[in-house]
Amino acid sequence: MTNFQDLVIAYRILAEHGIIDAYGHISVRSPTNPERFWMARSIAPELVTEADMMEFGMDSEPIDAKGFNPVIERYIHGEVYKSRPEVMAVVHNHSPSVIPFCCTNTTLQPIFHMSAFIGLGVPNWEIRDAQEDSDMLVRNAYLGESLAKKLDGHPAALMRGHGAVVVGESLAVAVGRSVYLEQNARMQFQAEMLAGDDGEITFMSDKEVAANVVWQEYGRFWNLVRNKMIKKLDAEKLA
Ligand code: MN
């Protein structure tokens, strides 16, 4: 099987940026079989190694459980891969600055060019529309499908009272979008404080968004954080 190094690196980068803590996960579609995806077993992201990786089918069930506990919310990933053939990586997080935007009427908007993708729309999924009085977790394919439907063709969706799902056509894009979604949420909140009573904030226009998202692959960002993480992981191995 292809090695899992970049997926481990993606877990560690998201943890280092505070996008995922003890919870949260990232998966990647198998490069050799588009009907399968890879994700770590149920373990804190900062502890993930290549040995923790599991392979899942489109039903979000493990191909070979290897005696591991799979992540409960794996259905988020499976249902998104099923409905979005171009998506190669999926992040589920509880990104702290993003949460307030999923339980108020303030809509996330693109405040700077690095998060232009927000201008493509970030819908907010209300789990109560699918199930009343839930424990908020996406515990089955039914809830996963409901979330994937709300996500539709968008780059990300919020999950009311919970977090977000962020997708990309590569690991770099899914990780980059997750990091810049968090930054945008923080900066939008700051701008709202600064704007004060007049409340005026100039967000990116639809045309600026369209001109930006065509090139936004987060390649330089990924190259930087990946290289730093490889050095850190090497140092851990030597210690
Ligand atoms: Mn969750």
Boltz pocket constraint, residues with backbone or C-beta under 6 A from the ligand:
constraints:
  - pocket:
      binder: B
      contacts: [[A, 23], [A, 24], [A, 73], [A, 92], [A, 93], [A, 94], [A, 162], [A, 163]]
      max_distance: 6.0
